């Protein structure tokens, strides 16, 4: 599928604030709201837009500890995924190159819960070792702009 400039502007605007009204988006790309609606449906249908979501304050809902856990494994990543899928504290799971096999982004309510999660991970057959890094403060958390970047 080929995305035109209007598609990219719409996607960029929605990544910044997905609750924007159709009328506001239409003004942004100089199209009728019905045309914008049709474009958004096409972007969903073709899988460019995979889901609509919200961003919440994790501290307020009791998930104030953010950490990254590196996993060294003796089995292929594909064999570990099913064991990881059922752990709701795992927000993201990435296969990575290098000494680690997987990199997990996790959110829990306390460092005690993080310790329990680490112990749970080490019970999964094939998980050899975990290495945890706790995030003290997040300085940037933003969507990447889809607009072409100027080169210096």
C-alpha positions as CSV (number, residue, x, y, z in Angstrom):
1,X,0.0,0.0,0.0
2,X,1.2,3.5,-0.9
3,X,0.7,6.3,1.6
4,X,0.4,9.8,0.3
5,X,1.3,13.0,2.1
6,X,-2.3,13.4,3.4
7,X,-2.2,9.9,4.9
8,X,1.1,10.7,6.6
9,X,-0.2,14.0,8.0
10,X,-3.3,12.3,9.4
11,X,-1.3,9.5,10.9
12,X,1.1,12.0,12.5
13,X,-1.7,14.0,13.9
14,X,-3.5,11.0,15.3
15,X,-0.2,9.6,16.9
16,X,0.1,12.9,18.8
17,X,-3.6,12.9,19.8
18,X,-5.9,10.1,18.7
19,X,-9.0,11.9,20.1
20,X,-8.9,14.6,17.5
21,X,-12.3,15.3,15.8
22,X,-12.8,14.4,12.1
23,X,-13.6,18.0,11.4
24,X,-10.2,19.1,12.8
25,X,-8.4,16.4,10.9
26,X,-10.2,17.4,7.7
27,X,-9.1,21.0,8.1
28,X,-5.6,19.9,8.6
29,X,-5.4,18.0,5.3
30,X,-8.0,20.2,3.4
31,X,-10.5,17.4,2.8
32,X,-14.1,16.8,3.7
33,X,-14.7,15.0,7.0
34,X,-16.3,12.1,5.1
35,X,-13.1,11.8,3.0
36,X,-11.0,11.7,6.1
37,X,-13.3,9.0,7.6
38,X,-12.9,6.9,4.4
39,X,-9.1,7.3,4.6
40,X,-9.0,6.3,8.2
41,X,-11.1,3.2,7.5
42,X,-8.8,2.3,4.6
43,X,-5.8,2.7,6.9
44,X,-7.4,0.4,9.5
45,X,-8.5,-2.1,6.9
46,X,-5.1,-2.4,5.4
47,X,-3.4,-2.7,8.8
48,X,-1.5,0.6,8.8
49,X,-3.6,1.6,11.8
50,X,-3.5,-1.5,14.0
51,X,-5.4,-0.3,17.1
52,X,-6.7,2.8,18.7
53,X,-5.6,3.3,22.3
54,X,-5.1,5.8,25.1
55,X,-2.2,6.7,27.3
56,X,-2.7,6.5,31.1
57,X,-0.7,7.7,34.1
58,X,0.8,4.4,35.2
59,X,1.6,5.7,38.7
60,X,-2.1,6.5,39.3
61,X,-3.2,3.0,38.4
62,X,-0.6,1.4,40.6
63,X,2.1,0.5,38.0
64,X,4.8,3.0,39.0
65,X,7.8,0.7,38.5
66,X,9.0,0.5,34.9
67,X,11.9,-1.8,34.1
68,X,13.7,-3.5,31.2
69,X,14.6,-7.1,31.6
70,X,17.2,-8.7,29.4
71,X,16.7,-12.5,29.0
72,X,19.5,-14.9,28.1
73,X,18.0,-18.2,26.9
74,X,19.2,-21.6,25.9
75,X,16.2,-22.2,23.7
76,X,14.9,-20.3,20.6
77,X,12.9,-17.2,21.4
78,X,9.9,-18.7,19.6
79,X,9.8,-21.4,22.3
80,X,9.7,-18.9,25.1
81,X,6.9,-16.6,23.8
82,X,4.0,-18.8,25.0
83,X,5.4,-18.8,28.5
84,X,5.8,-15.0,28.4
85,X,2.4,-14.3,26.8
86,X,0.5,-15.1,30.0
87,X,2.5,-12.6,32.1
88,X,0.4,-9.5,32.1
89,X,3.3,-7.3,33.5
90,X,5.1,-7.6,30.2
91,X,4.2,-4.6,28.1
92,X,6.7,-5.3,25.2
93,X,8.8,-8.3,24.2
94,X,11.6,-8.0,21.6
95,X,14.0,-10.5,20.1
96,X,17.4,-8.8,20.1
97,X,20.8,-9.4,18.6
98,X,23.8,-9.7,20.9
99,X,24.3,-11.6,24.2
100,X,20.7,-11.2,25.1
101,X,17.9,-13.2,23.5
102,X,15.0,-11.1,24.5
103,X,14.4,-7.6,25.9
104,X,11.2,-7.1,27.9
105,X,9.6,-3.8,28.9
106,X,7.7,-4.5,32.1
107,X,5.5,-2.4,34.5
108,X,4.7,-3.5,38.1
109,X,3.5,-1.8,41.3
110,X,6.6,-2.3,43.4
111,X,10.2,-3.5,43.5
112,X,8.9,-6.5,45.4
113,X,6.6,-7.3,42.5
114,X,9.5,-6.9,40.1
115,X,11.5,-9.4,42.1
116,X,8.6,-11.9,41.9
117,X,8.4,-11.3,38.1
118,X,12.1,-12.0,37.7
119,X,11.7,-15.2,39.7
120,X,8.7,-16.2,37.5
121,X,10.7,-15.6,34.4
122,X,13.5,-17.8,35.5
123,X,11.0,-20.6,36.0
124,X,10.3,-20.7,32.2
125,X,12.1,-23.6,30.6
126,X,15.0,-22.2,28.5
127,X,15.4,-19.0,30.5
128,X,19.0,-19.1,31.6
129,X,19.5,-15.7,33.2
130,X,17.8,-12.3,33.5
131,X,19.3,-8.9,33.9
132,X,17.0,-6.1,35.2
133,X,17.4,-2.3,34.7
134,X,14.9,-0.2,36.7
135,X,13.9,3.1,35.1
136,X,14.3,6.0,37.5
137,X,12.9,8.7,35.2
138,X,11.7,8.8,31.7
139,X,12.9,11.9,29.9
140,X,11.3,11.3,26.4
141,X,8.2,9.3,25.7
142,X,6.8,10.4,22.4
143,X,5.7,9.1,19.0
144,X,8.2,9.5,16.2
145,X,7.0,12.0,13.6
146,X,6.2,10.6,10.2
147,X,7.0,13.9,8.5
148,X,10.3,13.8,6.6
149,X,13.2,15.0,8.8
150,X,15.4,17.8,7.6
151,X,19.0,16.8,7.2
152,X,21.8,19.1,8.4
